[in-house]
């Protein structure tokens, strides 16, 4: 049963962060279109400025099968964040449902309500550092760039190119199509709405891995005035829940 939950937790590793490891300034890069950056900033600044927000994601992720064929898997997550340091994620993938609780108290809890197992990770009190801490344990949260304290910086600091591909009317909405590259990856962003732009889709191609696997994240139901329950971010241990050991610490050479 412990192996089953660990597998569930591993399914949280379903997104590749759009920001790479290196951190060059994009100010001196040759192929940065200011319009592309302006659109990104307009879409993510409300995230940075919101007291709290929530959204859902549908994630499709390429994985390499045993016969070297690309297999596409799907996962969903419901995410609620309250600034400065509270986060709750309800995740559903191929295994058991998993919930993540972080209330700024210095620990993150991952809990499978159906299996009645939970595991605790010591983490800093801030969300950025907590995301780093659990990533070292093998848990990379979907759409991480949009959960950090400065989403714009997270998305743009490592850029080598940025282009505004163009716009198209889709279902009565204007959609801005943007394309970017950075060390080891290329990614695209689709932003909808003119008066209140929001991110609709993120697509990342990992150029550092064989077959260049692709991750696509569709963003749904952005809400910048969500209903926040008092107990949403704090794990209340059920009487029949059992704690298990967390995943091993990732080494310097381990994949992100």
Order of alpha helices (4+ residues) and beta strands (2+ residues): alpha-beta-alpha-beta-beta-beta-beta-beta-beta-alpha-alpha-beta-beta-beta-beta-beta-beta
